[in-house]
Amino acid sequence: MPVTACKKRGSCGVACGEGPCPLIAAWARRLKDKHRARVELGGLSERELKDIGLSRCQIESAVSGALWP
């Protein structure tokens, strides 16, 4: 589903005008960044994950931010 431009002030209170609402754009960027991190971490070997202090079952927690504040 494509992100469309707001025609009025969004719930964030910002007049969005031509581009997507800033909150939606930020959410979409975070979603894309998390996906990229999952793919990259998923491609590491067990030894590489161990080197950075993760196990394969901790990847989702690491990407979601549950391991670090």
Buried (B, 14 or more C-beta within 10 A) or exposed (E): EEEEEBEEEBEEEEEBEEEBBBBBEEEEEEEEEBEEBBEEBEEBEEEEBEEEEBEEEBBBEBBEEEEEE
